Amino acid sequence: MEKYSYIGITTNNLKDISVGFNDYEIIYIGGASGSGKSSLAFDTIASISENEYGSLTSDNKVSVKFKIKEYSTVLVPATLKQLNFNVNPRSIIMTYFGLFPHISSILSICTGIPADSFSLNGQERCRYCNGIGYVDKIDEKLIVDPDRPIINGPFKCWNSSYSDFFSQLLHLFCTDNGINENKRFYDLSQAEREMLLRSKGNIKYTIQYKAGGRTRSKTSVYIGPILGLELQKKDMFGLNAEKYSKPCLCPMCQGSRLSHDIGMINILKGVTVNDFFTAHLDDVEKIVKKIPIEKASAYSRDLILRFINACKQLNISYLSLSRAIGTLSGGELQRLRMVQLILGRLTNLLVILDEPTSSLDPREADAVIKIIKQLSKNNTIIVVDHNDKLRRIAHRSYFLGPKSGINGGYLIDESEYKASQKKSKPKIPSLSGRKIKVQLFSDYIKYGDPLVITENALNGICGRSGIGKTTILRDILPYQMEGYKYITQKPIKAGRNSTVASFSDILDSVKAFYARKTRADKKLFSLAQDGACPKCQGKGCILIGDYYDEQLYIDCEYCEGTGYSTKTLSLKVDGMNIYEFLDQNIDTIIQNGISISKKFDSTIRLLASLGLGHLVLNQKTNTLSGGENQRLKLSQALGESSTKIYGLDEPSKGLGRSEMISLIQVIYDNIERQGKTFIVSEHNPEFLELCSCVNELVSDKNIVRIQSKV
């Protein structure tokens, strides 16, 4: 019998299942997306351990998520999800992981100045950026429309109400300076681009122009858009400069966060404090090894080298000591926390890992698997993943299914799971779109080649983690490609009461349907109007107080947590009130053949095709996984006529093979029917094989080269 047993689990969609394991085992949990893997690993096993451990200290309240008949003894938990909600710009790697006292001590011995002089919050912090390491800077990529010729006005920050004035002013300035107005901005010479963006003309022009239905007159010299924003010329630039700015490396400290006087002190010949703080950990290791033993505490020196060595094993030694935690991906932070476990003194923890090999190329995934085996010598490991190599090293495996949502939550055989994942690959459409070369510029990464994007195609971008894929999708393409939208797995920004139905913009269709069928006022089906419970005002819960900084709620007894008034709940269509209808998952609604409206019907079918059929329409968006967030956002974006190009970051993360194939099929359907273009950052080899073309990023002597494949 297993030492740790969990019997009769009914958390979320789990169907009275029982599991167990012993000390120092690796337990693999697999299954389809939405089948209940996280409900078992995190919401039950981890939650039980956190509740037991947290109840021992009065200041560590843990909310109970699990539903279970009984369980045996438990282990102290260490849950490592691929999430990063840290937004503190002062939280950096060397402070977050407790390295700063050791680093400042060594630097003090090497330089002869007090250790507290290296404090990033102290008197010697960089005053230009106030110790943050970056400053907001007006960015031309946010200002320039790359596809518009000069004659059509390529600058987005010019007040659109005075477009006639600006077009005339620009024409006169270009004529006087010999600039070809028929060219696009990035087809001009560098000198011409600088002149248009930053110069102030010498000639005053008197211009008759139309604005607000009236003819007006204004005399002005030409002022470039960047100069105008810097000078805060609000009569010409009606929008705030912040809209056209982005964080850039501080020009004074180069990201070290220290004052110039401290940052430029030599630690060794040719190596400054700034160099030490901003260099990749690979280079920091070389510097530390060169420091004479007598100038460094043996313990501190050894700790720093062991930290770097563990980072090298996990392929994250491209990070720097001053890298802000908030800028790390969820996977990078997860691997750094694994480094903590490797170096820590605690043993026999229950380490629970969420998708540790996702977002990694195959070689990096193999390194993580090796570390997991190493950790299991002194700890018990539970891994939620889709990687078959992980399953093969596990001491025991549990698979959940057979499908998602209410149709999942059962323990199934591995063979049954594998059978469910068999699905024919979609046919890759022939390429017909034009090729676009995008020049890549970044403060942090030096790209040696342009990115080649094929229109009306699925473009893959691959390469090791940290090489610059997300930088391209998030920081470069939005300002280089018109009609582009970047869609991540980050949580949806919406209110506490946001649901799948409201975010998908189909809740109004349901309200109208119930109003029509019951012949009642539509307001009776709105939680913001007459349909709200008078006790909780439509929230479904009552705030009962605060526990430290956490607000505590209980379900409203008056409406039993529905949020609706008694009268609204009495109005039914086909035996269901509106709450009962919204409390169904998407697959069930489709299977029952319920038709609400053209928009509703097409939306839920799209959601199902994206692998979201297990979601309940009433489900709060703040409970969704990263992959569910991304696909829900994608479903919305696909209906936007203004969006022509989609940038997706790791869309196969958290998906089984069957769900991944379904997602790719939706992408190709939109390419063929709507002429859309998709640019996807991926590590999954099978996903990349099904792309129309692939750009592989390869590091070559601190320069990122791009190899295009079709």
C-alpha positions as CSV (number, residue, x, y, z in Angstrom):
1,M,0.0,0.0,0.0
2,E,1.2,3.5,-0.9
3,K,2.5,5.7,2.0
4,Y,0.6,8.7,0.7
5,S,-2.9,8.0,-0.5
6,Y,-5.8,10.2,-1.6
7,I,-9.2,8.5,-1.8
8,G,-12.4,9.6,-3.3
9,I,-11.3,12.9,-5.0
10,T,-14.2,15.0,-6.4
11,T,-12.4,18.3,-6.8
12,N,-13.7,20.3,-9.7
13,N,-14.5,17.8,-12.5
14,L,-12.7,14.8,-10.9
15,K,-15.0,11.7,-10.7
16,D,-14.4,10.1,-7.3
17,I,-10.9,9.0,-8.2
18,S,-8.1,7.6,-5.9
19,V,-4.3,7.9,-6.3
20,G,-1.2,7.2,-4.2
21,F,2.6,7.2,-4.2
22,N,5.6,6.6,-2.1
23,D,8.7,8.6,-1.0
24,Y,11.2,9.7,-3.7
25,E,9.1,8.7,-6.6
26,I,8.4,10.6,-9.8
27,I,4.7,10.6,-10.5
28,Y,3.6,11.6,-14.0
29,I,0.1,13.0,-14.6
30,G,-1.1,13.2,-18.2
31,G,-4.3,13.6,-20.1
32,A,-6.2,15.9,-22.5
33,S,-6.3,19.6,-21.9
34,G,-9.1,20.3,-19.3
35,S,-9.4,16.7,-18.3
36,G,-8.5,17.4,-14.6
37,K,-4.7,17.2,-14.4
38,S,-4.3,20.4,-12.5
39,S,-7.4,19.7,-10.4
40,L,-5.6,16.5,-9.2
41,A,-2.0,17.8,-8.8
42,F,-2.5,21.4,-7.7
43,D,-6.1,21.9,-6.5
44,T,-6.1,18.6,-4.5
45,I,-2.7,17.1,-3.6
46,A,-0.8,20.4,-3.4
47,S,-3.8,22.2,-1.7
48,I,-4.1,19.5,1.0
49,S,-0.4,19.8,1.8
50,E,-0.5,23.6,1.8
51,N,-3.6,23.5,4.0
52,E,-1.9,21.1,6.5
53,Y,1.3,23.1,6.5
54,G,-0.3,26.5,6.5
55,S,-2.6,25.7,9.4
56,L,0.5,25.3,11.6
57,T,1.2,29.1,11.4
58,S,-1.5,31.7,12.3
59,D,-0.3,34.1,9.6
60,N,-0.4,31.7,6.6
61,K,-4.1,31.1,5.8
62,V,-4.7,28.7,2.9
63,S,-8.0,28.6,1.1
64,V,-9.4,25.1,0.8
65,K,-10.0,24.1,-2.9
66,F,-10.1,20.3,-2.6
67,K,-13.0,17.8,-2.2
68,I,-12.0,14.4,-0.9
69,K,-13.3,11.6,1.2
70,E,-10.0,10.8,3.0
71,Y,-6.2,11.1,2.8
72,S,-3.2,9.8,4.7
73,T,0.0,11.6,5.8
74,V,1.2,14.4,3.6
75,L,4.6,16.0,2.6
76,V,5.7,19.6,2.8
77,P,4.8,21.1,-0.6
78,A,6.8,23.1,-3.1
79,T,4.6,24.0,-6.1
80,L,6.3,25.3,-9.2
81,K,3.8,26.6,-11.7
82,Q,4.8,28.4,-15.0
83,L,3.3,31.6,-13.7
84,N,5.0,35.0,-13.1
85,F,2.8,37.7,-11.5
86,N,5.8,39.6,-10.1
87,V,5.5,43.3,-11.2
88,N,8.0,44.8,-8.8
89,P,10.7,46.5,-11.0
90,R,13.2,46.4,-8.1
91,S,12.9,42.6,-7.7
92,I,15.9,41.2,-9.6
93,I,17.6,37.8,-9.7
94,M,20.4,38.4,-7.3
95,T,18.1,39.9,-4.6
96,Y,15.1,37.5,-5.2
97,F,17.4,34.4,-4.8
98,G,19.4,35.7,-1.9
99,L,22.7,36.2,-3.7
100,F,23.1,40.0,-3.1
101,P,24.8,39.8,0.4
102,H,27.4,37.4,-1.0
103,I,28.0,39.4,-4.2
104,S,28.2,42.8,-2.4
105,S,30.7,41.2,0.1
106,I,33.0,40.0,-2.6
107,L,32.7,43.3,-4.5
108,S,33.5,45.2,-1.3
109,I,36.7,43.2,-0.8
110,C,37.7,43.6,-4.4
111,T,37.1,47.4,-4.6
112,G,37.7,48.5,-1.0
113,I,34.4,50.3,-0.7
114,P,31.5,49.5,1.8
115,A,29.2,46.6,0.7
116,D,26.1,48.8,1.1
117,S,27.4,51.1,-1.7
118,F,26.2,48.4,-4.1
119,S,22.6,48.6,-2.9
120,L,20.2,49.3,-5.7
121,N,17.9,51.1,-3.4
122,G,20.6,53.1,-1.5
123,Q,22.4,56.4,-2.0
124,E,24.6,55.0,-4.9
125,R,21.7,53.9,-7.1
126,C,21.5,55.4,-10.6
127,R,19.6,58.7,-10.3
128,Y,18.7,58.8,-14.0
129,C,16.6,55.7,-13.7
130,N,16.2,55.8,-9.9
131,G,17.7,52.3,-9.6
132,I,15.2,50.6,-12.0
133,G,17.6,50.0,-14.8
134,Y,15.4,51.3,-17.6
135,V,13.7,54.5,-18.5
136,D,10.6,55.3,-20.7
137,K,11.8,56.5,-24.1
138,I,9.8,57.7,-27.1
139,D,10.1,55.0,-29.6
140,E,9.8,55.6,-33.4
141,K,8.3,52.1,-33.9
142,L,5.3,53.2,-31.9
143,I,5.0,56.4,-34.0
144,V,5.7,55.2,-37.6
145,D,3.3,53.3,-39.7
146,P,5.7,51.2,-41.8
147,D,3.3,50.6,-44.7
148,R,2.2,54.1,-45.4
149,P,4.1,56.2,-47.9
150,I,5.2,59.6,-46.7
151,I,2.6,61.4,-48.8
152,N,-0.2,59.7,-46.8
153,G,1.2,60.8,-43.4
154,P,3.0,57.9,-41.6
155,F,3.1,59.4,-38.1
156,K,0.5,58.0,-35.7
157,C,1.0,60.7,-33.0
158,W,-0.1,63.6,-35.2
159,N,-3.5,64.9,-34.0
160,S,-5.9,63.2,-36.5
161,S,-8.3,66.2,-36.3
162,Y,-5.6,68.3,-38.1
163,S,-4.6,65.7,-40.7
164,D,-5.1,68.2,-43.5
165,F,-2.7,70.6,-41.8
166,F,-0.1,68.0,-41.2
167,S,-0.2,66.5,-44.7
168,Q,0.4,70.0,-46.2
169,L,3.2,70.8,-43.6
170,L,4.9,67.5,-44.4
171,H,4.6,68.0,-48.1
172,L,6.2,71.4,-48.0
173,F,9.0,70.2,-45.7
174,C,9.8,67.2,-48.0
175,T,9.7,69.4,-51.1
176,D,12.2,71.8,-49.6
177,N,14.5,69.1,-48.4
178,G,14.3,66.8,-51.5
179,I,12.6,63.9,-49.8
180,N,10.7,61.5,-52.0
181,E,7.1,61.5,-50.6
182,N,6.1,58.4,-52.6
183,K,8.5,56.2,-50.5
184,R,7.7,54.5,-47.3
185,F,9.4,55.7,-44.2
186,Y,11.8,52.8,-43.9
187,D,12.7,53.0,-47.5
188,L,14.3,56.4,-46.9
189,S,17.9,56.9,-46.0
190,Q,18.8,57.0,-42.3
191,A,19.6,60.7,-42.6
192,E,16.2,61.4,-44.1
193,R,14.4,59.4,-41.4
194,E,16.2,61.3,-38.7
195,M,15.3,64.6,-40.3
196,L,11.6,63.8,-40.5
197,L,11.5,62.5,-36.9
198,R,13.7,64.8,-35.0
199,S,14.4,68.1,-36.8
200,K,12.9,71.5,-36.5
201,G,12.7,73.4,-39.8
202,N,13.9,77.0,-40.4
203,I,11.1,78.1,-42.7
204,K,7.7,79.2,-41.5
205,Y,4.8,78.0,-43.6
206,T,1.3,79.6,-43.6
207,I,-1.2,76.8,-44.2
208,Q,-4.9,77.0,-45.0
209,Y,-6.5,73.7,-43.8
210,K,-9.8,72.2,-43.0
211,A,-10.7,71.0,-39.5
212,G,-14.0,70.4,-37.8
213,G,-15.9,71.4,-40.9
214,R,-14.2,74.8,-41.0
215,T,-11.4,76.4,-43.0
216,R,-8.6,77.6,-40.7
217,S,-5.1,79.1,-41.0
218,K,-1.9,78.4,-39.1
219,T,1.7,79.5,-39.4
220,S,4.3,77.0,-38.2
221,V,7.8,75.6,-38.9
222,Y,8.0,71.8,-39.4
223,I,8.6,70.0,-36.1
224,G,9.4,66.2,-36.3
225,P,7.0,64.0,-34.3
226,I,9.6,62.8,-31.8
227,L,10.9,66.3,-31.2
228,G,7.3,67.5,-30.9
229,L,6.5,64.9,-28.2
230,E,9.6,65.7,-26.3
231,L,8.8,69.5,-26.4
232,Q,5.2,68.7,-25.5
233,K,3.8,70.6,-28.4
234,K,0.2,69.8,-27.5
235,D,-1.3,72.1,-30.1
236,M,0.2,69.8,-32.7
237,F,0.5,66.5,-30.8
238,G,-2.8,65.9,-29.1
239,L,-2.0,62.6,-27.5
240,N,0.2,61.8,-24.5
241,A,3.9,60.9,-25.0
242,E,3.4,57.9,-22.8
243,K,1.4,56.2,-25.5
244,Y,4.4,56.4,-27.8
245,S,7.0,55.4,-25.3
246,K,8.4,52.1,-24.0
247,P,10.9,51.0,-21.4
248,C,14.5,51.1,-22.7
249,L,17.8,50.3,-21.1
250,C,19.0,53.2,-19.0
251,P,21.7,55.0,-21.0
252,M,23.6,56.0,-17.8
253,C,23.9,52.7,-16.0
254,Q,23.3,50.3,-18.9
255,G,20.9,48.3,-16.7
256,S,23.2,47.9,-13.7
257,R,21.0,50.2,-11.7
258,L,24.1,51.8,-10.0
259,S,25.5,55.3,-10.2
260,H,28.2,56.0,-12.7
261,D,30.9,56.4,-10.0
262,I,30.2,53.0,-8.5
263,G,29.4,51.2,-11.7
264,M,32.7,52.2,-13.4
265,I,34.9,50.9,-10.6
266,N,37.1,48.0,-11.7
267,I,36.7,44.7,-10.0
268,L,39.5,43.2,-12.1
269,K,41.5,44.6,-14.9
270,G,39.1,45.6,-17.7
271,V,36.0,44.4,-15.7
272,T,33.8,47.0,-14.0
273,V,31.0,46.6,-11.5
274,N,28.5,47.4,-14.3
275,D,30.0,44.6,-16.4
276,F,29.5,42.2,-13.4
277,F,25.9,43.1,-12.9
278,T,24.8,43.1,-16.5
279,A,26.8,40.3,-18.0
280,H,25.3,36.9,-18.8
281,L,25.8,34.4,-15.9
282,D,28.2,32.5,-18.2
283,D,30.5,35.5,-18.2
284,V,29.9,36.2,-14.5
285,E,31.2,32.7,-13.8
286,K,34.5,33.5,-15.6
287,I,34.9,36.8,-13.6
288,V,34.3,35.1,-10.3
289,K,36.8,32.4,-11.0
290,K,39.4,35.0,-11.8
291,I,39.0,36.8,-8.4
292,P,41.8,35.7,-6.1
293,I,40.7,33.4,-3.3
294,E,42.0,35.7,-0.6
295,K,39.8,38.5,-2.0
296,A,36.6,36.4,-1.8
297,S,34.8,34.5,1.0
298,A,35.2,30.8,0.0
299,Y,31.6,30.2,1.0
300,S,30.2,33.2,-1.0
301,R,32.3,32.4,-4.0
302,D,31.3,28.7,-4.0
303,L,27.6,29.6,-3.6
304,I,27.6,32.0,-6.6
305,L,29.4,29.4,-8.7
306,R,27.0,26.6,-7.7
307,F,24.1,28.9,-8.5
308,I,25.5,29.6,-12.0
309,N,26.3,26.0,-12.6
310,A,22.8,24.9,-11.8
311,C,21.5,27.7,-14.2
312,K,23.8,26.3,-16.9
313,Q,22.4,22.8,-16.4
314,L,18.9,24.3,-16.9
315,N,20.0,26.4,-19.9
316,I,19.2,29.8,-18.3
317,S,22.7,31.1,-17.9
318,Y,22.0,33.7,-20.6
319,L,20.2,35.7,-17.8
320,S,22.1,38.4,-15.8
321,L,22.2,39.1,-12.1
322,S,20.3,42.4,-12.5
323,R,17.5,40.9,-14.7
324,A,14.2,42.0,-13.3
325,I,12.0,39.1,-12.1
326,G,9.0,40.7,-13.7
327,T,10.6,40.4,-17.2
328,L,11.1,36.6,-16.9
329,S,8.8,34.2,-18.6
330,G,6.9,31.7,-16.3
331,G,9.2,28.9,-17.5
332,E,12.3,30.9,-16.7
333,L,11.1,31.7,-13.2
334,Q,10.1,28.0,-12.7
335,R,13.6,26.8,-13.7
336,L,15.2,29.4,-11.4
337,R,13.1,28.0,-8.6
338,M,14.3,24.6,-9.5
339,V,17.8,25.9,-9.1
340,Q,16.8,26.9,-5.5
341,L,15.7,23.3,-4.9
342,I,19.0,22.0,-6.2
343,L,21.0,24.2,-3.9
344,G,18.7,24.1,-0.9
345,R,19.1,22.0,2.2
346,L,15.5,20.9,2.5
347,T,14.8,17.2,1.7
348,N,11.8,15.1,1.0
349,L,9.7,17.9,-0.2
350,L,6.6,17.2,-2.4
351,V,7.7,19.1,-5.5
352,I,4.8,19.7,-8.0
353,L,5.8,20.9,-11.4
354,D,3.5,22.3,-14.1
355,E,4.5,21.6,-17.7
356,P,8.3,21.9,-16.9
357,T,9.3,20.9,-20.4
358,S,6.9,23.1,-22.3
359,S,8.4,26.3,-23.8
360,L,11.7,24.5,-24.3
361,D,13.4,23.0,-27.4
362,P,14.0,19.2,-27.2
363,R,17.6,19.6,-26.0
364,E,16.6,22.0,-23.2
365,A,13.7,19.7,-22.2
366,D,16.2,16.8,-21.9
367,A,18.3,18.9,-19.5
368,V,15.2,19.6,-17.3
369,I,14.3,15.9,-17.3
370,K,17.8,15.2,-16.1
371,I,17.4,17.7,-13.2
372,I,14.1,16.2,-12.3
373,K,15.7,12.8,-11.9
374,Q,18.4,14.5,-9.8
375,L,15.8,16.1,-7.5
376,S,14.0,12.9,-7.0
377,K,16.9,11.4,-5.1
378,N,15.9,13.6,-2.1
379,N,12.3,14.6,-3.0
380,T,9.1,13.3,-4.2
381,I,8.1,14.7,-7.6
382,I,4.7,15.1,-9.2
383,V,4.9,16.3,-12.8
384,V,2.0,17.5,-15.0
385,D,3.1,17.3,-18.6
386,H,2.6,15.9,-22.1
387,N,6.3,14.9,-22.7
388,D,6.6,11.1,-23.2
389,K,10.2,11.2,-22.1
390,L,9.1,12.3,-18.7
391,R,6.5,9.5,-18.5
392,R,9.2,6.9,-19.3
393,I,11.3,8.0,-16.3
394,A,8.3,8.1,-13.9
395,H,7.9,5.5,-11.2
396,R,4.1,5.6,-11.8
397,S,1.7,7.4,-14.2
398,Y,-1.9,8.5,-14.0
399,F,-3.9,9.6,-17.0
400,L,-7.1,11.6,-16.9
401,G,-9.9,11.7,-19.5
402,P,-11.4,10.5,-21.7
403,K,-12.2,14.0,-22.7
404,S,-12.3,17.5,-21.2
405,G,-14.6,19.3,-18.7
406,I,-17.6,17.2,-17.5
407,N,-16.6,14.5,-19.9
408,G,-13.2,14.2,-18.2
409,G,-12.1,13.6,-14.7
410,Y,-11.8,9.8,-14.8
411,L,-8.7,7.8,-14.4
412,I,-8.1,6.0,-17.8
413,D,-5.5,3.7,-19.2
414,E,-2.5,5.0,-21.0
415,S,-3.6,3.1,-24.1
416,E,-7.0,4.8,-24.0
417,Y,-5.3,8.2,-23.7
418,K,-3.0,7.6,-26.6
419,A,-6.0,6.4,-28.8
420,S,-7.8,9.7,-28.0
421,Q,-4.8,11.6,-29.3
422,K,-4.7,10.0,-32.7
423,K,-5.8,12.5,-35.3
424,S,-5.0,13.1,-38.9
425,K,-2.6,16.0,-39.7
426,P,-4.1,18.9,-41.6
427,K,-3.1,19.5,-45.1
428,I,-0.7,22.5,-45.4
429,P,-2.0,25.0,-48.0
430,S,0.3,26.0,-50.8
431,L,2.0,29.4,-50.3
432,S,0.5,32.2,-52.3
433,G,1.2,35.4,-50.2
434,R,4.1,37.8,-50.7
435,K,7.2,37.7,-48.5
436,I,7.9,40.6,-46.2
437,K,11.3,41.3,-44.7
438,V,11.0,42.8,-41.2
439,Q,14.1,44.6,-39.9
440,L,14.7,43.6,-36.2
441,F,15.9,46.2,-33.7
442,S,16.2,45.6,-29.9
443,D,18.1,47.2,-27.0
444,Y,18.7,43.7,-25.6
445,I,19.3,41.4,-28.6
446,K,21.4,42.0,-31.7
447,Y,19.7,40.4,-34.6
448,G,22.0,39.8,-37.6
449,D,19.3,39.1,-40.2
450,P,15.8,40.4,-41.1
451,L,12.8,38.2,-40.3
452,V,11.0,36.8,-43.4
453,I,7.2,36.6,-43.0
454,T,5.0,35.0,-45.7
455,E,1.5,36.6,-45.8
456,N,-1.5,34.3,-45.7
457,A,0.5,31.5,-44.1
458,L,1.4,29.9,-40.8
459,N,4.9,31.2,-40.0
460,G,6.8,29.4,-37.2
461,I,9.6,30.9,-35.1
462,C,11.8,28.5,-33.2
463,G,15.1,28.5,-31.2
464,R,16.3,28.0,-27.7
465,S,14.5,29.7,-24.9
466,G,15.8,33.3,-24.2
467,I,17.1,33.8,-27.7
468,G,14.6,36.5,-28.6
469,K,11.4,34.9,-30.0
470,T,9.1,36.7,-27.7
471,T,11.0,39.9,-28.2
472,I,10.1,39.7,-31.9
473,L,6.4,38.9,-31.3
474,R,5.8,41.3,-28.4
475,D,8.3,44.2,-28.8
476,I,9.0,44.5,-32.6
477,L,6.2,43.2,-34.8
478,P,3.4,45.3,-33.2
479,Y,5.3,48.4,-34.5
480,Q,6.4,47.0,-37.8
481,M,3.3,45.4,-39.2
482,E,-0.1,47.0,-39.7
483,G,-3.1,45.1,-38.4
484,Y,-1.0,43.0,-36.1
485,K,-2.2,41.6,-32.7
486,Y,0.0,39.8,-30.1
487,I,-1.9,37.2,-28.1
488,T,-0.3,35.7,-25.0
489,Q,-1.2,33.1,-22.3
490,K,-1.2,35.8,-19.7
491,P,-4.4,36.2,-17.6
492,I,-7.3,38.1,-19.3
493,K,-7.6,41.7,-18.0
494,A,-11.2,41.9,-16.9
495,G,-13.2,42.4,-13.7
496,R,-13.8,39.9,-11.0
497,N,-17.2,38.9,-12.5
498,S,-15.9,38.4,-16.0
499,T,-17.1,35.0,-17.4
500,V,-16.4,33.0,-20.6
501,A,-19.8,34.2,-21.9
502,S,-19.3,37.9,-21.2
503,F,-15.7,37.9,-22.5
504,S,-16.8,36.1,-25.7
505,D,-19.5,38.7,-26.2
506,I,-22.3,36.2,-26.3
507,L,-24.0,36.9,-23.0
508,D,-26.3,39.5,-24.6
509,S,-27.4,36.9,-27.1
510,V,-28.5,34.6,-24.2
511,K,-30.3,37.5,-22.4
512,A,-32.1,38.4,-25.6
513,F,-33.0,34.8,-26.2
514,Y,-34.6,34.4,-22.8
515,A,-36.4,37.7,-23.0
516,R,-37.9,36.7,-26.4
517,K,-38.9,33.2,-25.3
518,T,-40.4,34.2,-21.9
519,R,-41.8,37.5,-23.2
520,A,-40.1,39.3,-20.3
521,D,-38.1,42.5,-20.2
522,K,-34.5,41.9,-21.2
523,K,-33.4,43.8,-18.0
524,L,-34.7,40.9,-15.9
525,F,-31.9,38.7,-17.2
526,S,-29.1,41.2,-16.5
527,L,-27.0,41.0,-13.3
528,A,-26.3,44.7,-13.6
529,Q,-30.0,45.6,-13.9
530,D,-33.4,44.2,-12.7
531,G,-32.3,40.6,-12.7
532,A,-29.8,41.0,-9.8
533,C,-30.3,39.4,-6.4
534,P,-31.3,42.2,-4.0
535,K,-29.0,40.8,-1.3
536,C,-25.7,40.5,-3.2
537,Q,-26.5,42.9,-6.1
538,G,-25.7,40.2,-8.7
539,K,-22.3,39.1,-7.4
540,G,-23.4,35.7,-6.1
541,C,-21.3,36.2,-3.0
542,I,-21.1,38.3,0.2
543,L,-17.9,40.0,1.5
544,I,-17.6,38.9,5.1
545,G,-14.2,40.6,5.9
546,D,-10.5,40.7,5.4
547,Y,-7.8,38.2,6.5
548,Y,-4.5,40.1,6.2
549,D,-4.7,41.4,2.6
550,E,-7.1,38.8,1.4
551,Q,-10.8,39.5,1.0
552,L,-13.1,36.6,2.2
553,Y,-16.4,35.8,0.6
554,I,-19.2,33.3,1.1
555,D,-21.9,32.3,-1.3
556,C,-25.0,34.4,-1.1
557,E,-27.7,32.3,0.7
558,Y,-30.5,34.4,-0.8
559,C,-29.8,33.4,-4.4
560,E,-27.6,30.3,-3.6
561,G,-24.7,31.9,-5.3
562,T,-26.3,32.4,-8.7
563,G,-26.5,36.2,-8.4
564,Y,-30.0,36.3,-9.9
565,S,-33.3,37.4,-8.4
566,T,-36.0,34.9,-7.5
567,K,-38.2,36.2,-10.2
568,T,-35.5,35.8,-12.9
569,L,-34.7,32.2,-11.7
570,S,-38.4,31.4,-12.1
571,L,-38.4,32.2,-15.8
572,K,-37.4,29.0,-17.7
573,V,-36.9,28.0,-21.3
574,D,-37.1,24.2,-22.0
575,G,-37.0,23.6,-18.3
576,M,-33.9,25.7,-17.6
577,N,-33.5,29.2,-16.2
578,I,-30.8,31.5,-17.5
579,Y,-28.3,30.5,-14.7
580,E,-28.8,26.8,-15.4
581,F,-28.3,27.4,-19.1
582,L,-25.1,29.4,-18.5
583,D,-23.9,26.7,-16.1
584,Q,-23.5,24.2,-19.0
585,N,-20.3,23.6,-20.9
586,I,-19.9,24.4,-24.5
587,D,-19.8,20.8,-25.7
588,T,-23.1,20.0,-24.0
589,I,-24.9,23.0,-25.6
590,I,-23.6,22.0,-29.0
591,Q,-24.6,18.3,-28.4
592,N,-28.1,19.3,-27.4
593,G,-28.5,21.3,-30.6
594,I,-29.5,24.5,-28.8
595,S,-29.6,27.5,-31.2
596,I,-29.6,30.9,-29.7
597,S,-28.5,33.3,-32.5
598,K,-26.2,33.3,-35.4
599,K,-23.5,35.0,-33.5
600,F,-23.9,32.8,-30.4
601,D,-23.9,29.6,-32.5
602,S,-20.8,30.4,-34.5
603,T,-18.9,31.6,-31.4
604,I,-19.4,28.4,-29.4
605,R,-18.5,26.3,-32.4
606,L,-15.3,28.3,-32.8
607,L,-14.5,27.9,-29.1
608,A,-15.1,24.1,-29.4
609,S,-12.9,23.8,-32.4
610,L,-10.1,25.6,-30.4
611,G,-10.3,22.9,-27.8
612,L,-12.4,24.9,-25.3
613,G,-15.6,22.9,-25.4
614,H,-15.1,21.8,-21.8
615,L,-15.5,25.4,-20.6
616,V,-18.7,26.4,-18.8
617,L,-20.2,29.6,-20.1
618,N,-20.5,30.9,-16.5
619,Q,-16.9,30.1,-15.6
620,K,-14.9,33.1,-14.3
621,T,-12.1,34.1,-16.7
622,N,-9.7,34.5,-13.7
623,T,-9.9,30.7,-13.2
624,L,-8.6,29.8,-16.7
625,S,-5.3,28.3,-17.5
626,G,-2.7,30.1,-19.6
627,G,-3.6,28.1,-22.7
628,E,-7.3,28.6,-22.2
629,N,-6.7,32.4,-21.8
630,Q,-4.8,32.5,-25.1
631,R,-7.3,30.5,-27.1
632,L,-10.2,32.5,-25.6
633,K,-8.5,35.7,-26.6
634,L,-7.7,34.3,-30.1
635,S,-11.4,33.4,-30.6
636,Q,-12.2,37.1,-30.0
637,A,-9.4,38.4,-32.2
638,L,-10.4,36.1,-35.1
639,G,-13.6,38.1,-35.4
640,E,-11.9,41.5,-35.7
641,S,-11.8,42.7,-39.3
642,S,-9.0,45.1,-38.4
643,T,-6.7,42.3,-37.3
644,K,-5.0,40.6,-40.2
645,I,-1.8,39.3,-38.6
646,Y,-1.7,37.3,-35.3
647,G,1.3,36.7,-33.1
648,L,0.9,33.7,-30.9
649,D,3.4,32.8,-28.1
650,E,3.7,29.0,-27.4
651,P,0.1,28.2,-28.5
652,S,0.6,24.4,-28.1
653,K,1.7,24.8,-24.5
654,G,-0.5,22.6,-22.3
655,L,-2.2,20.9,-25.2
656,G,-2.2,17.2,-26.1
657,R,-1.6,16.2,-29.7
658,S,-5.3,16.1,-30.6
659,E,-6.0,19.6,-29.3
660,M,-2.9,20.9,-31.0
661,I,-4.0,19.5,-34.4
662,S,-7.4,21.0,-33.9
663,L,-5.8,24.4,-33.2
664,I,-3.7,24.2,-36.3
665,Q,-6.8,23.3,-38.4
666,V,-8.6,26.5,-37.1
667,I,-5.5,28.5,-38.1
668,Y,-5.4,27.1,-41.6
669,D,-9.2,27.6,-42.0
670,N,-8.8,31.3,-41.2
671,I,-5.8,31.5,-43.6
672,E,-7.8,30.0,-46.5
673,R,-11.2,31.7,-45.8
674,Q,-10.1,35.1,-44.4
675,G,-6.6,35.6,-45.8
676,K,-5.2,35.9,-42.3
677,T,-1.5,35.6,-41.4
678,F,-0.2,33.8,-38.3
679,I,3.3,34.1,-36.7
680,V,3.9,31.6,-34.0
681,S,6.7,31.1,-31.5
682,E,7.0,27.4,-30.8
683,H,9.2,24.5,-29.6
684,N,6.9,21.6,-30.4
685,P,8.6,19.8,-33.3
686,E,5.3,18.4,-34.7
687,F,3.7,21.9,-34.6
688,L,6.7,23.3,-36.5
689,E,6.5,20.5,-39.1
690,L,2.9,21.7,-39.8
691,C,3.9,25.3,-40.3
692,S,4.0,26.7,-43.9
693,C,7.5,28.1,-43.2
694,V,9.8,28.4,-40.2
695,N,12.4,31.0,-39.1
696,E,14.9,29.4,-36.8
697,L,16.9,31.7,-34.5
698,V,20.5,30.6,-33.9
699,S,23.1,32.3,-31.7
700,D,26.4,33.1,-33.5
701,K,29.0,35.0,-31.3
702,N,26.4,37.2,-29.5
703,I,24.5,37.8,-32.7
704,V,21.2,36.1,-33.4
705,R,21.1,34.8,-37.0
706,I,17.8,33.8,-38.7
707,Q,17.6,30.7,-40.9
708,S,14.4,30.6,-43.0
709,K,12.9,27.3,-44.1
710,V,9.9,26.5,-46.2
